[in-house]
Amino acid sequence: MTQLDTLNGSGTTTAWSLTYLFVNAKRAVLSRRIGPISLSSAIAVNAILYGTDYFGRENQSESEAQQ
């Protein structure tokens, strides 16, 4: 990975964040404790931000390739 490969970094971060949520989100909510819920919420925000960046750039690259 090169230093300027931000698209790959966004995709990797999104994938790992969604994997963590898939495995742990239900358990965190059912625990009703602030720590696990806060961690899952922060990871969800992380997945949304990086996912928006990743999928937004991917669509831009496809439209640029078609032109």
Contacts in CASP RR format, 6 or more apart in sequence:
PFRMAT RR
TARGET T0000
AUTHOR 0000-0000-0000
METHOD contacts of the structure
MODEL  1
MTQLDTLNGSGTTTAWSLTYLFVNAKRAVLSRRIGPISLSSAIAVNAILY
GTDYFGRENQSESEAQQ
1 8 0 8 1.000
1 9 0 8 1.000
6 53 0 8 1.000
7 54 0 8 1.000
7 57 0 8 1.000
7 58 0 8 1.000
7 61 0 8 1.000
9 50 0 8 1.000
9 54 0 8 1.000
10 50 0 8 1.000
10 51 0 8 1.000
10 53 0 8 1.000
10 54 0 8 1.000
10 57 0 8 1.000
11 50 0 8 1.000
11 51 0 8 1.000
11 54 0 8 1.000
13 46 0 8 1.000
13 47 0 8 1.000
13 50 0 8 1.000
13 51 0 8 1.000
14 47 0 8 1.000
14 50 0 8 1.000
14 51 0 8 1.000
14 54 0 8 1.000
17 43 0 8 1.000
17 44 0 8 1.000
17 46 0 8 1.000
17 47 0 8 1.000
17 50 0 8 1.000
18 47 0 8 1.000
20 40 0 8 1.000
20 43 0 8 1.000
21 40 0 8 1.000
21 43 0 8 1.000
21 44 0 8 1.000
21 47 0 8 1.000
24 36 0 8 1.000
24 40 0 8 1.000
25 40 0 8 1.000
25 44 0 8 1.000
27 36 0 8 1.000
28 36 0 8 1.000
28 37 0 8 1.000
28 39 0 8 1.000
28 40 0 8 1.000
29 37 0 8 1.000
29 40 0 8 1.000
31 37 0 8 1.000
END
